[in-house]
Amino acid sequence: MSGSGPAPYFGNSCGIAPALGAPVRTGAHIGAPLLAGATLRGALGAPFLIAGALKSVYDLGLYILFRNVEVEGERPPEPTTAG
């Protein structure tokens, strides 16, 4: 016997995220068809217009967030002058 004792218990390795994600996904699965059905009654293309607007907002947010991030290898290295 090495005498080091039992391994420490760090709790559930998955954390609480899966427990919180399941109700959110369930709510989205329930609410999405209801919302789509309600918008189809008003105008046939409304769900597509809403989806396009949400995607545009998402894309603009990503652009604003990452527009100043330097990507390695994107620009050629600056020439060095020996002298």
N, C-alpha and C positions, 0 to 999 in steps of 0.2 A: 504494500500500500504506500502510495506516495505522500499521503497526509495533507494534500492540498485542499481537500474538502469538495463539496459539490459545486458544480458550475453555477455561476450567478444566473438568476432568472431575470430577464429583461422584459417580461410581459409578452403580450401579443405582438409578433413581429409585423403583422399587417397594419396595425394602427387603427385609427378610428375612421379613416377616409372611406373604406368600403361600406361601413355601417351608415355613413351619412350619404353616400352616393346612391344607394339603392332607393330610398324614398324620392330623391330628386328625379332619378330616371323613371320611376313609376309615375310620378306626377306629370312628367313630360310625355310619357306614353299615353296618359289619359287625356291631357289637355291639348295636345297637338291636333288630333282629329277633330275635336270640338271647335277649336279655333279655325282650322281650315274649312270645316263645313259652314261655319258662320260667315266667313269671308266669301265663300263661293256663292252664298245666297245673295250677297250684295253685288258683287261683280265677279265675273268668271275668272279674270286674270289677277285678282287681288292677292292671292297667296304668292304668286310668282313675283309680283311687284314688291311685296313685303320682303320676300326672301332675297331679292336682288338688292334692295336697300340695306338690309342687314349685312349682306356680304360686302357691300361697298364700304360700310362703316367699319367692318372688321379689317378689310384690306388697308384702308386709310390709317387705322390705328396701328397696324403692324408697320406700315411705312414710316409713320411718325416716330414710332418706338425705335426702329432700327436704322434710320437714315444716316446716322453718324457713326455707325459701327464699322470699324476697319476690318476688312477681310484679308487674311494673309494670302499672298499670291495674286491678289486682284490687280495691283499696280506693280509695274516693274520697279526694281530697286533703283534708288538714286545713284547716278554715276559718281564715283569717287575720283577726286583729282589728287594725283601724287605730286608732291612738290614741297 
